[in-house]
């Protein structure tokens, strides 16, 4: 096996590493340049209290429950 320091292959490895780093930096800049930031409009909620109309039903309707409730609560 040849020594890479003597044969000059180290220069190729350094160039490969540098080219990968340059490509990563270029992709980072491209992603930040073309990323459009949208303005989010704020929502304003109404603080007015609306009154509900209460309908009084004089007739009580018998209800049949599907489930039987417990006699006492715990």
N, C-alpha and C positions, 0 to 999 in steps of 0.2 A: 504494500500500500504506500502511496506517495504522500509525502508531507504537504498539506495544502498551503502552508506558509512558504514553502520553497517553490512550489509549482505555480503560484499566482492565482489559485482558485479563491482565496480569501476576498479578493477584489470583487469577484462575481457574487459572492454571498452578501457582501456589504451593499452592492448595487441592488440586489434583489430586495434586501430588507428596506433600503431607502425608498425604492419604488413602491413597495407596499404601504409604507408610511405616507408617502405623498398621495397615493390614491385614496387612502382613508381620510386624509385632511381635505382633499378636494370634494369627496362625497359629503363630508361634514359641512363645508361651506355651501355646497349646492343645496343641501337640505335646509339650511337656515335661510338662504336667500329666497328660495321659492316657497317657503312656508308662510302663507298669508294668515295673519292674526285677525280674527273677526271680532268686532266690537259687540259685546253682549249687552243688550238693552236691559236696564233695571226694571223690575216689576214693582208697581206701586199697588198696594192692597188697600181696599176701601176700609176705612175705620168707622164708617157709619153703622149704627146698629139698626137692623131692620126688625120691625115687630111682626110676629107671626099672628095670624088670625086663628083664634081658637074656636073650633066648632064644638058646641056642647051637644052631645047626643043624649037625648032623654031616654031613649030605649036602650036597655041593656040586652045585648044579644047573648044567648047562651053559647059558650064555646066548648067544644069537645076537643080535649087535648089528646094527642096520640100517646103521650107519655104521662104517667102518673107522677105527680110531684110528691116529695117527702112530706110527712106530717110535721116534722120539726126540723129546724135548721141547726147546723152545727158550726 
